[in-house]
Amino acid sequence: MDAAQISQLTEAHPEEGMDECRWCFAVDMERVKAKKIAQYDFPDATVVHMKCPRCGGESSYYIRMWGEDYIRNIVLTLHPELESGIKDSLIREINNRMWPEFDYDC
């Protein structure tokens, strides 16, 4: 396999989603569909536990996510006086403080 093929395969791997075995890909660049063992949903994230039928390797994905309603409920718990309206700019500011390594200004 030449460098261009390796590059193309490496770029395609994460685009296929989280259901491919990371171990088979990392060891010998085989793209194998893993099976979901469990999923744990939390108010601010989801963790998905996967297992590969080929190598038996296990991996997990941490998916950071929450809805605006969740943020609004926290804000209103701390600041009930804002019941009249929470601006989108405050939601973006809170997201940026929670995860400053990401840009939520979109």
C-alpha positions as CSV (number, residue, x, y, z in Angstrom):
1,M,0.0,0.0,0.0
2,D,1.5,3.4,-1.0
3,A,1.4,6.6,1.1
4,A,-1.6,8.0,-0.9
5,Q,-3.7,4.9,-0.2
6,I,-2.8,4.9,3.5
7,S,-3.7,8.6,3.7
8,Q,-7.1,8.0,2.0
9,L,-7.9,5.0,4.2
10,T,-6.9,7.0,7.4
11,E,-9.1,9.9,6.4
12,A,-12.1,7.6,5.6
13,H,-11.9,5.7,8.9
14,P,-13.3,8.4,11.2
15,E,-15.9,9.5,8.6
16,E,-17.5,6.0,8.7
17,G,-18.7,6.7,12.2
18,M,-17.9,5.1,15.5
19,D,-18.9,1.6,14.6
20,E,-15.5,0.5,13.3
21,C,-12.9,-1.3,15.4
22,R,-10.1,1.2,16.3
23,W,-7.8,-1.7,17.2
24,C,-8.0,-3.5,13.9
25,F,-7.5,-0.3,12.1
26,A,-4.6,0.8,14.3
27,V,-2.8,-2.5,14.1
28,D,-3.2,-3.5,10.4
29,M,-5.5,-0.9,8.9
30,E,-8.4,-3.4,8.6
31,R,-11.8,-1.7,8.7
32,V,-14.1,-4.0,10.7
33,K,-17.5,-3.2,12.0
34,A,-17.6,-3.5,15.8
35,K,-20.6,-4.4,17.9
36,K,-22.1,-2.1,20.5
37,I,-21.9,-3.7,23.9
38,A,-23.5,-0.9,25.9
39,Q,-24.5,2.8,25.8
40,Y,-24.6,5.0,28.8
41,D,-26.6,8.3,28.5
42,F,-25.9,11.1,30.8
43,P,-27.4,14.7,30.8
44,D,-24.2,16.1,29.3
45,A,-22.7,13.2,27.4
46,T,-23.0,9.6,26.0
47,V,-20.5,6.8,26.3
48,V,-20.7,4.0,23.8
49,H,-18.8,0.7,24.6
50,M,-17.8,-1.3,21.5
51,K,-16.3,-4.7,20.9
52,C,-14.7,-6.1,17.8
53,P,-15.8,-9.6,16.5
54,R,-12.4,-9.9,14.7
55,C,-9.8,-9.1,17.3
56,G,-11.9,-9.0,20.5
57,G,-10.6,-5.5,21.3
58,E,-12.9,-3.1,23.1
59,S,-13.1,0.6,22.9
60,S,-15.4,3.4,24.0
61,Y,-16.5,6.7,22.6
62,Y,-17.3,9.7,24.7
63,I,-19.7,12.0,22.9
64,R,-20.1,15.4,24.5
65,M,-23.7,16.7,24.0
66,W,-26.5,18.4,25.7
67,G,-29.5,20.4,24.7
68,E,-30.3,24.1,25.2
69,D,-33.1,23.1,27.5
70,Y,-30.6,21.4,29.8
71,I,-28.5,24.6,30.0
72,R,-31.6,26.8,30.4
73,N,-32.8,24.6,33.4
74,I,-29.4,25.0,35.1
75,V,-29.3,28.7,34.5
76,L,-32.8,29.1,35.9
77,T,-31.9,27.0,38.9
78,L,-29.1,29.4,39.7
79,H,-30.8,32.6,38.5
80,P,-34.6,32.3,38.6
81,E,-34.8,36.0,37.8
82,L,-33.8,35.2,34.2
83,E,-37.2,33.5,33.7
84,S,-38.2,36.3,31.3
85,G,-35.6,35.3,28.8
86,I,-32.2,33.7,28.4
87,K,-30.4,35.0,25.3
88,D,-28.7,32.8,22.8
89,S,-25.5,34.7,23.5
90,L,-25.6,33.5,27.1
91,I,-26.0,29.9,25.9
92,R,-23.0,30.3,23.6
93,E,-21.0,31.9,26.4
94,I,-21.8,29.0,28.8
95,N,-20.9,26.4,26.2
96,N,-17.6,28.2,25.6
97,R,-16.8,28.2,29.3
98,M,-17.7,24.5,29.6
99,W,-15.5,23.5,26.7
100,P,-13.1,26.3,25.8
101,E,-11.3,24.1,23.3
102,F,-14.3,24.2,21.0
103,D,-15.8,27.2,19.3
104,Y,-19.6,27.4,19.9
105,D,-20.0,30.8,18.2
106,C,-21.5,29.2,15.2
